[in-house]
C-alpha cells in the first residue's frame, strides 16, 4: 500500500517524465521534440520493438512483475476477506502501471528516439522527414548503440539482467549503492577536471552534469507545485484561510525540497544523509 500510495499516485506521472528535460540538454530541444513526436506514431513504436535493443524491454519487466503478483493473489483469494483484499491490491497494481510504468516508458523511448535522430542527422539522414520509410528502415548500428548507451547512462538500463551484479542485487547491503545518477555524476565531474580527457569528452560530461541539474530541479519543482496545489485545495475545502500559516508551510516545503536537491547531488550514500542534513 505504501509503494502504490507513493509511486502510483496521480502526481507521479509528471515526475516520471522529468528525464525528458535531461534529454533536452544532452540531445537538444529539437531532437527531443522529434523523439516525442516519433513515439506517437504506431509504425515507429513497432519498429522500436523489433530494433533488437533493450529499450524494447522498457517497462516490460515491471508489468510482468505486477502481473505475477496478480496471479499469486488470484490463487490465494479463496475467502471473502482475501477476495476483498485482492480487489484493493488489483486496483493498486493498475495505478502503478498507469502512473509509474507508462510515463517511464514514454520518457525512455522518446529519449532513445531523440538520441537516435541526433546521431542519424550527423550522418546526413533525417528520420523525421515526411514519408521516411520506417517499415523498411534497418537499424543504424552506430546510431542505435549511441542511443542505447545514452539511455543506460542518463536514465537507467532498461533490461535488469544487463545491469551489473551490484545493481541487480536484492541484498540490503548492496541496495545502498544503487545510485545510478550519482555514479554518472561523479564520473562526469572526474572527466571535467581530468587533465587527460579530450575537450570533446569534457564538453559531453559538462552537458551531462547540466542535464542532471535541470532534471533534479524540475523534479523537485513539480513535487513542490503538486504539494502546494493539494494544500490549497485542502484549505479551500476545509474553509481555512490563514495566510501566515500558509506562508510558513510553504517556506518549510521549500526548505525540504532544497534539502532533497543537496542530498541528491552531494550525499554519496543514504547513510551519509544525516551528516549533510546537519551541515545544511
C-alpha angles and dihedrals in degrees: 000000000000092000095048091043090057104031099028097053125116091249091058092072097070091039091057089055095059094096086073088071088055088052090052090060096044102035099027131251096269094050091047091053088049090051094052091044093050093050090059089064116090095212091054092049090050090049090050092051091056095040094104092234122119091241082086087068094055108132092358096103092046091052091046091051091051092047089051089054089049091053093049091050091049090055091048096046101098104120126061090248092052092048091052091048088047091058091052094048092045090055090048092053091050091054090050091053092047102041103027112025099035098053091042089054091047093050095045097045094044090049091049090054090047092056091043091052091048093053093043090053088055086058091050097256121121108203090184094061115121111267096018106163104236093164092065099028112121115214112263102229096208093050093042094050090049093049093048093046091053093049092048090050104036097038118005142291108282095210112057091203089063094056122100118270092256091054093047096047121114092199114117091223092062098036086075088070098050092111107132095169095050092046088055093043095053090046091052093048089051090050094049093053097037117115093209103052122095123253089247091056090047090052092050091048092049090051090050091052090048091051091051091050093050093046092049093049094046092048092053093042090055090047092050092046093051091048091050091049092050091048092049092050091046093050091048092049092048092044093239119151109171106146094184092053091044091054091048091050091049092051091050091050090050089052090049093051091045089052090051091053093050092048092046092052105034113021106090096200137015089245090062094051094095091055091054093044091054090050091049 
